[in-house]
Amino acid sequence: MSEETEYRCGTIGIAGRPNTGKSSLLNKLIGQKLSIVSPKAQTTRHLVTGILTTADTQYVFVDSPGFQTLHRNILNRALNRRATEAAQDADVVLWVIEAPKLVDADRALLARVPSDRKVIAVVNKIDLVKERERLIPFLAKVAGERDFFALVPVSARTGRNSAELLKAIRSALPVAPAIYPVEQLTDRDERFFAAELIREKLFRTLGEELPYSSEVVIDSFKEEGTLRRIEATIWVDREGHKPIVIGDKGSRLKAIGTAARKDMERLFDGKVFLTLWVKVKRGWTDDERAMRTLGYG
C-alpha cells in the first residue's frame, strides 16, 4: 500500500487568539455547526471535538478557547489552559491567524507549541483583504515565524481553500486506523450542545451589553420520543445584569430562547420545548466549586 492510499487518523488542534475564526473554520471543515460563533472574545469555553471521516482519513479536530490576557480570574485561567491544550497534545496544530494581522498574542501562543509538533499556519479571512497586493508579503512574513509543515490561506466564511487545507492536514497526520465510528461527528452529548447554543444566542442577542461573566447551566434534559424538554438557567454575576438579559417584558429572553430552540431542533432533528430562567450567581468566575460544576476543572 502506497503512502497516498494508507489510512490516516489523528488529532488536529485548532489554536489562535480570540476572533480569528477558529470555530467557524471547524464548522466549515466538518460541514456541521458544532462550535458556537459570535464576535465576543472567548465565546468558545470548552474543547469541542469535531470528527470528519472520509474514505482514506479520519480528521479529529479539537477547537479551543482563544488565548487572551484579560479577565484575570479562575475562569480565565481555566480557559487559557484549554487554549494551549489543543496546541500541545495534538498530532497536528492549526495555528489560526487573521489576515493581514500578526500580533504579539499570535506569537505568544505559537511559542507554546512544542518544537517537534507539526504546525500548519492557517491565514484566515483572506476574503476580507481588499488590497490583494498586501496578502503575498504578509504570507511571506508569516512563513518566517517558524518552520511550518504548510501555510494555507483560507476563508472560513466562504470555504475558500478548505480542500487544500484538508489535503495538507492529511499529509501531516500519522498512518493509523480510525478512532471513531464513521457516522460519529463529535464526542459531546446533546446536553452540552443545548447549553452552547443558548450561550451563543445570549452573546449574539446582547452583544457588548452582555457581561463577560455569564454562563448557561442545563437544569433538566428529558427525551420523550423525538421531543426534548429542556430547562436551563442563565447565570449572571450581578443583580443589574438580570434585567439586561430578560429585556422589556421578557422580550430578550424570549428571543434568545426562540433562536436557541430552532437551532437545537435542526441539530437534534426533533421538537424541543425550552424553558429559560435567569439567576444571579455572584462571583462564580472566581468560585472553584462553581468551575467544577460547569466542567472547567
C-alpha positions in Angstrom: 0.0 0.0 0.0 1.5 3.4 -1.0 1.8 6.4 1.3 -1.0 8.1 -0.7 -3.5 5.3 -0.1 -2.6 4.4 3.5 -5.3 5.2 6.0 -4.5 8.2 8.3 -6.1 9.3 11.5 -5.1 11.8 14.2 -6.0 14.8 16.3 -5.8 18.3 14.9 -5.7 21.1 17.5 -7.2 24.4 16.3 -5.4 27.2 18.2 -5.3 31.0 18.0 -6.2 34.2 19.7 -9.9 35.3 20.1 -11.9 36.1 17.0 -9.5 34.7 14.4 -12.3 32.4 13.2 -11.3 29.0 14.7 -14.8 27.9 15.4 -16.1 29.0 12.0 -13.2 27.1 10.5 -14.1 23.9 12.4 -17.8 24.2 11.3 -16.8 24.7 7.7 -14.4 21.8 7.6 -16.8 19.4 9.3 -19.8 20.6 7.4 -21.9 20.9 10.5 -22.3 23.5 13.2 -20.6 22.2 16.3 -18.8 25.2 17.7 -20.8 28.3 18.6 -19.8 31.5 17.0 -20.1 35.2 18.0 -17.9 38.3 17.8 -17.4 38.2 21.6 -14.0 37.0 22.8 -13.7 33.5 24.2 -17.2 32.5 23.0 -15.7 29.0 23.0 -15.1 28.0 26.6 -14.7 24.2 26.2 -12.7 21.9 24.0 -15.0 20.8 21.2 -14.2 17.8 19.1 -15.4 17.6 15.5 -14.9 14.4 13.5 -14.7 14.3 9.7 -14.3 10.8 8.2 -13.5 10.2 4.5 -12.6 7.1 2.5 -8.9 7.4 3.5 -8.8 9.7 6.5 -10.4 10.4 9.9 -9.7 14.0 11.0 -10.3 14.6 14.7 -10.4 18.3 15.2 -10.3 19.9 18.6 -11.5 23.5 18.8 -10.2 25.6 21.8 -10.9 28.9 23.5 -9.0 31.9 22.3 -5.9 32.7 24.3 -6.1 36.2 26.0 -4.8 38.1 29.0 -8.0 39.9 30.0 -10.3 38.9 32.9 -7.7 37.6 35.4 -9.9 35.2 37.4 -10.2 31.4 37.8 -12.4 31.1 34.7 -9.9 32.9 32.5 -7.0 30.8 33.8 -9.0 27.7 33.0 -9.8 28.9 29.5 -6.1 29.8 28.8 -5.1 26.3 29.9 -7.6 24.9 27.4 -6.3 27.3 24.8 -2.9 25.7 24.9 -4.0 22.0 25.5 -5.1 21.7 21.9 -1.8 23.1 20.7 0.3 20.9 23.0 -1.4 17.5 22.8 -2.5 17.1 19.2 -0.7 15.3 16.3 -1.1 18.4 14.1 -1.7 22.0 15.1 -3.6 24.6 13.1 -2.2 28.0 14.1 -5.0 30.3 13.0 -4.3 33.9 12.5 -6.3 36.7 10.8 -5.1 38.3 7.6 -3.3 40.7 7.4 -2.6 40.9 11.2 0.2 39.3 13.1 0.4 40.4 16.7 2.3 39.5 19.9 -0.6 37.4 21.1 -0.4 35.2 17.9 3.4 34.7 18.5 2.9 34.0 22.3 0.5 31.1 21.5 2.8 29.8 18.8 5.7 29.8 21.2 3.7 27.4 23.5 3.6 24.7 20.8 6.3 22.1 21.3 9.1 22.4 18.7 8.6 18.8 17.5 4.9 19.3 16.7 3.7 19.6 13.1 2.2 23.1 12.7 0.2 24.4 9.8 -0.2 28.1 9.6 -3.8 28.9 8.6 -4.2 32.5 7.5 -7.9 33.1 7.7 -10.3 35.9 6.5 -8.5 36.4 3.2 -11.8 37.3 1.7 -11.8 40.5 3.8 -8.4 41.7 2.5 -9.4 44.4 -0.1 -5.9 45.2 -1.2 -4.8 41.8 -2.6 -1.2 43.0 -3.1 -0.9 43.1 0.7 -1.5 39.4 1.0 1.6 38.0 -0.6 4.2 39.9 1.5 2.1 39.1 4.6 2.2 35.4 3.9 5.9 35.7 3.4 6.2 37.4 6.8 4.1 34.6 8.4 6.3 31.9 6.8 9.3 33.3 8.6 7.8 32.8 12.1 8.5 29.1 12.2 9.4 26.0 10.1 5.8 25.3 9.3 4.6 22.0 7.8 2.4 24.0 5.5 0.9 27.5 5.2 -2.6 27.8 3.8 -4.6 31.0 3.3 -8.3 30.4 3.7 -11.7 31.9 4.2 -13.7 30.0 6.9 -16.7 32.1 5.9 -16.8 31.2 2.2 -14.9 27.9 2.4 -12.2 29.0 0.0 -9.1 26.7 0.1 -10.8 24.3 2.5 -10.0 21.3 0.3 -6.3 22.4 0.1 -6.2 22.7 3.9 -7.6 19.2 4.4 -5.1 17.9 1.9 -2.2 19.5 3.9 -3.6 18.2 7.2 -3.9 14.6 5.8 -0.2 14.7 4.7 0.7 15.6 8.3 -1.4 13.0 10.1 0.1 9.7 11.2 -0.8 6.4 9.4 -3.3 4.9 11.8 -6.8 3.3 11.8 -9.9 5.3 12.6 -10.7 6.1 16.3 -14.4 6.8 16.0 -17.3 5.2 14.0 -17.8 6.6 10.5 -21.1 8.3 11.4 -19.9 10.0 14.6 -19.4 13.8 14.4 -18.4 14.7 17.9 -17.6 13.2 21.4 -20.0 15.7 23.1 -23.7 14.9 24.0 -26.9 16.8 23.3 -27.0 18.3 26.8 -23.6 20.0 26.1 -24.8 21.4 22.7 -28.0 22.7 24.3 -26.1 24.8 26.7 -23.7 26.0 24.0 -26.5 27.1 21.6 -28.2 29.0 24.4 -25.0 30.8 25.2 -24.4 31.6 21.6 -27.8 33.3 21.3 -27.2 35.1 24.5 -24.0 36.6 23.1 -25.4 37.3 19.7 -28.6 38.9 21.1 -26.9 41.2 23.7 -23.5 41.9 22.0 -21.4 44.3 24.1 -24.2 44.7 26.6 -23.7 41.2 27.8 -21.4 40.9 30.8 -18.4 38.6 30.3 -19.3 36.7 33.4 -22.4 35.0 32.0 -22.9 31.2 31.8 -25.6 28.7 30.9 -26.5 25.6 33.1 -28.8 22.8 31.9 -31.1 22.0 34.9 -33.1 19.3 33.2 -32.9 17.4 29.8 -35.6 14.9 29.2 -36.2 12.9 26.0 -39.8 11.8 25.2 -39.5 10.1 21.8 -38.3 12.7 19.4 -39.3 15.6 21.8 -36.7 17.1 24.1 -37.9 19.0 27.2 -35.0 21.3 28.4 -34.9 23.6 31.3 -31.8 25.9 31.6 -30.6 28.7 33.8 -28.6 31.7 32.6 -26.2 32.8 35.3 -25.2 36.4 35.7 -22.8 37.9 38.2 -24.9 40.9 39.4 -28.5 41.9 40.0 -28.1 44.7 37.5 -27.3 42.2 34.8 -30.5 40.3 35.2 -32.8 42.9 33.5 -30.3 43.3 30.7 -30.8 39.6 29.8 -34.5 39.5 30.4 -35.4 42.7 28.5 -38.6 44.6 28.4 -41.5 42.3 29.4 -39.2 39.3 28.8 -38.6 40.2 25.2 -34.9 39.5 25.1 -35.1 36.2 27.0 -37.9 35.1 24.6 -35.7 36.0 21.6 -32.8 34.1 23.0 -34.9 31.1 23.7 -36.6 31.0 20.3 -33.4 31.3 18.4 -31.7 28.6 20.5 -34.7 26.3 20.2 -34.7 26.5 16.4 -31.0 25.6 16.2 -31.5 22.7 18.7 -34.3 21.3 16.6 -32.1 21.4 13.5 -29.2 19.8 15.3 -31.2 17.2 17.3 -33.7 16.5 14.4 -36.7 16.7 16.6 -39.0 19.1 18.5 -37.7 21.0 21.5 -39.6 22.5 24.4 -37.2 25.0 26.1 -37.7 26.9 29.4 -35.2 29.6 30.4 -34.5 31.2 33.7 -32.1 34.0 34.8 -30.4 33.8 38.2 -27.7 35.8 39.9 -24.7 33.8 40.8 -22.3 36.2 42.4 -18.6 35.7 41.9 -18.9 32.4 40.1 -15.9 33.1 37.8 -13.7 33.0 40.9 -15.5 30.1 42.6 -13.6 26.8 42.2 -16.7 24.8 43.2 -18.8 26.6 40.5 -16.0 25.9 38.0 -16.1 22.2 38.7 -19.9 22.2 38.4 -19.6 23.8 35.0 -17.0 21.3 33.8 -14.0 23.7 33.8 -12.0 21.6 36.2 
